[in-house]
Amino acid sequence: MANRTVIQADALAWLSTTALTGCSVITSLPDISEVPTLGLEGWRSFFSRAAALVMAAVPDDGVAIFFQSDIKLDGVWIDKGYLVARALEDSGAVLLWHKVVCRRPAGSIAFGRASYSHMLCFSRAVRADAARSTADVLPQAGKMTWSKAMGVDACVLATRFIERETTTRTVVDPFCGYGTTLAVANALGLDAVGVDISARKCRRARALTLAI
């Protein structure tokens, strides 16, 4: 039976002191709305540091998969996929794939939050088998366990990639929220470790189960 561990902690501090042996990461880095006291520039710095710490913690035989939705502030779009890629420029990791996940049907008009999300997969040593490639555009993210969750369908795709293309058998989400990533990993037979600073979210993340 797959195991699940949920730790209440500051993710950046935890990542700075933890070696993720045998692990890959699937995560969504916090939006500015989740850390509003930082302000825009403070959040950009936090976001970039978080992305770099995630990649630094992932072993060479693992991957880091980021699920990020762009936002608009004061009429200007902020491309989170670009922010992740820029933060990892000096990490030694390469981009294995970049998928677009539709959050609303094609043709929808978005105002404050994009109708799509980026899903980006990075690794230092893993190389994907082109014969097992999957679609670059996902028509839907799947069930959302809370408003800022990674959709279940997108999470299943990411987890199956880890299972198929890496030797790692533990999925880590250092910003686990209500635990979608953890529940999907367990449902597919992989162990899971989640970290969140919120005690309430940790309780939810320990309890969530999903049938895949």
C-alpha positions as CSV (number, residue, x, y, z in Angstrom):
1,M,0.0,0.0,0.0
2,A,1.3,3.5,-0.9
3,N,2.4,5.7,2.0
4,R,1.6,9.4,2.6
5,T,3.4,11.8,4.8
6,V,2.2,15.4,5.3
7,I,4.5,17.9,7.1
8,Q,3.4,21.3,8.4
9,A,6.4,23.5,7.7
10,D,7.6,26.4,5.7
11,A,8.3,24.9,2.3
12,L,11.4,27.0,1.5
13,A,13.0,26.2,4.8
14,W,12.1,22.5,4.4
15,L,13.5,22.4,0.8
16,S,16.7,24.1,1.9
17,T,17.5,21.2,4.4
18,T,16.0,18.2,2.6
19,A,17.5,15.8,0.0
20,L,14.8,14.2,-2.0
21,T,16.4,10.8,-2.7
22,G,14.3,8.6,-4.9
23,C,11.7,11.4,-5.4
24,S,10.2,13.5,-8.1
25,V,8.2,16.7,-7.5
26,I,4.8,17.8,-8.8
27,T,3.8,21.2,-7.5
28,S,2.1,24.6,-8.0
29,L,4.1,27.5,-6.6
30,P,2.0,30.0,-4.6
31,D,0.3,32.8,-6.4
32,I,0.7,36.4,-5.3
33,S,-2.9,36.2,-3.9
34,E,-1.7,33.5,-1.4
35,V,1.2,35.7,-0.1
36,P,-0.2,39.3,-0.6
37,T,2.0,40.9,2.1
38,L,5.1,40.4,-0.1
39,G,3.9,42.8,-2.8
40,L,4.6,42.1,-6.5
41,E,8.4,42.3,-6.5
42,G,8.7,40.4,-3.2
43,W,6.4,37.7,-4.6
44,R,8.5,37.5,-7.8
45,S,11.6,36.9,-5.7
46,F,9.8,34.4,-3.5
47,F,8.5,32.5,-6.6
48,S,11.9,32.4,-8.3
49,R,13.7,31.2,-5.1
50,A,11.0,28.5,-4.6
51,A,11.4,27.2,-8.2
52,A,15.2,27.1,-7.8
53,L,15.0,25.3,-4.5
54,V,12.6,22.7,-5.8
55,M,15.0,21.9,-8.7
56,A,18.0,21.9,-6.4
57,A,16.3,19.3,-4.2
58,V,15.3,16.9,-7.0
59,P,17.8,14.1,-7.6
60,D,19.3,13.6,-11.1
61,D,17.1,10.6,-11.7
62,G,13.9,12.5,-10.9
63,V,11.9,15.3,-12.5
64,A,10.3,18.5,-11.3
65,I,6.9,19.2,-12.8
66,F,5.4,22.7,-12.2
67,F,1.7,23.5,-12.8
68,Q,1.2,27.3,-13.0
69,S,-1.6,29.6,-14.1
70,D,-0.8,33.1,-15.5
71,I,-2.4,36.1,-13.8
72,K,-3.1,39.7,-14.8
73,L,-2.2,42.6,-12.4
74,D,-3.0,46.2,-13.3
75,G,-3.7,45.2,-16.9
76,V,-0.4,43.3,-17.3
77,W,-0.1,39.6,-17.7
78,I,2.5,37.7,-15.6
79,D,3.7,34.6,-17.3
80,K,4.5,32.1,-14.6
81,G,5.8,29.5,-17.0
82,Y,8.5,32.0,-18.1
83,L,9.3,32.8,-14.4
84,V,9.9,29.1,-13.7
85,A,12.1,28.6,-16.7
86,R,14.1,31.7,-15.9
87,A,14.6,30.6,-12.3
88,L,16.0,27.3,-13.5
89,E,18.4,28.6,-16.2
90,D,21.5,27.9,-14.1
91,S,20.3,24.7,-12.4
92,G,21.7,22.3,-15.0
93,A,18.1,21.1,-15.8
94,V,16.5,21.0,-19.2
95,L,12.9,21.3,-20.2
96,L,11.6,17.9,-21.2
97,W,8.1,19.1,-22.1
98,H,5.8,22.0,-21.8
99,K,2.0,21.4,-22.0
100,V,-0.9,23.8,-22.0
101,V,-3.9,22.7,-19.9
102,C,-7.2,24.2,-20.7
103,R,-9.1,25.5,-17.6
104,R,-12.0,26.7,-19.7
105,P,-13.2,25.7,-23.2
106,A,-11.2,27.1,-26.1
107,G,-12.6,30.5,-27.2
108,S,-13.3,31.6,-23.6
109,I,-12.5,35.1,-22.7
110,A,-10.4,35.6,-19.6
111,F,-10.0,38.8,-17.6
112,G,-8.0,38.3,-14.3
113,R,-6.8,34.7,-14.5
114,A,-5.9,32.9,-17.7
115,S,-8.2,30.2,-19.1
116,Y,-5.2,27.9,-19.4
117,S,-2.3,26.6,-17.2
118,H,1.3,25.8,-18.0
119,M,2.6,22.4,-17.1
120,L,6.4,22.2,-17.4
121,C,8.7,19.2,-16.7
122,F,12.4,19.7,-16.0
123,S,15.2,17.2,-15.2
124,R,19.0,17.1,-15.1
125,A,19.4,13.5,-16.3
126,V,16.1,12.0,-17.3
127,R,15.2,12.0,-21.0
128,A,11.7,11.2,-22.2
129,D,11.0,8.5,-24.7
130,A,9.5,10.2,-27.7
131,A,7.6,7.1,-28.6
132,R,5.5,7.5,-25.5
133,S,4.8,11.2,-25.9
134,T,1.4,12.6,-24.9
135,A,-0.6,15.6,-26.2
136,D,0.8,19.0,-25.9
137,V,-2.6,20.5,-25.1
138,L,-4.9,19.0,-22.5
139,P,-8.6,19.8,-23.1
140,Q,-9.3,20.0,-19.4
141,A,-7.5,20.1,-16.1
142,G,-10.0,17.7,-14.5
143,K,-11.7,17.9,-11.1
144,M,-10.5,20.7,-8.8
145,T,-10.4,19.8,-5.1
146,W,-10.2,23.5,-4.2
147,S,-10.0,26.8,-6.1
148,K,-6.3,26.8,-6.6
149,A,-5.8,23.1,-7.0
150,M,-4.0,21.3,-9.8
151,G,-6.7,19.5,-11.8
152,V,-6.9,15.8,-11.2
153,D,-6.6,14.9,-15.0
154,A,-3.4,17.0,-15.3
155,C,-2.0,15.5,-12.1
156,V,-2.7,12.0,-13.3
157,L,-0.7,12.7,-16.5
158,A,2.2,14.1,-14.6
159,T,2.3,11.2,-12.1
160,R,2.1,8.6,-14.9
161,F,5.0,10.3,-16.6
162,I,7.1,9.9,-13.4
163,E,6.0,6.3,-13.0
164,R,6.8,5.5,-16.7
165,E,10.0,7.6,-17.3
166,T,11.8,7.7,-14.0
167,T,13.1,5.3,-11.4
168,T,11.7,7.5,-8.6
169,R,8.7,6.1,-6.7
170,T,7.9,9.0,-4.3
171,V,6.0,12.1,-5.4
172,V,6.7,15.3,-3.3
173,D,4.6,18.4,-3.3
174,P,6.2,21.1,-1.1
175,F,3.2,23.3,-1.5
176,C,0.6,20.6,-1.2
177,G,-2.6,22.6,-0.3
178,Y,-5.5,20.2,0.0
179,G,-3.4,17.3,-1.3
180,T,-4.5,16.6,-4.8
181,T,-1.0,15.5,-5.9
182,L,-0.6,13.3,-2.9
183,A,-4.0,11.6,-3.4
184,V,-3.3,11.0,-7.1
185,A,0.2,9.6,-6.4
186,N,-1.2,7.1,-3.8
187,A,-4.1,6.1,-6.1
188,L,-1.5,5.2,-8.7
189,G,0.6,3.2,-6.3
190,L,3.3,5.8,-5.5
191,D,4.3,7.1,-2.1
192,A,3.8,10.8,-1.4
193,V,5.2,13.5,0.8
194,G,3.4,16.9,1.1
195,V,4.4,20.1,2.9
196,D,2.2,23.1,3.7
197,I,2.5,25.9,6.2
198,S,-1.2,25.8,7.0
199,A,-2.4,23.3,9.6
200,R,-5.9,23.3,8.1
201,K,-4.6,22.4,4.7
202,C,-2.3,19.7,6.1
203,R,-5.4,18.1,7.8
204,R,-7.2,18.1,4.5
205,A,-4.2,16.8,2.6
206,R,-3.9,13.8,5.0
207,A,-7.5,12.9,4.5
208,L,-8.1,13.4,0.8
209,T,-8.6,10.2,-1.3
210,L,-9.4,10.0,-5.0
211,A,-10.5,7.1,-7.2
212,I,-8.5,7.2,-10.5
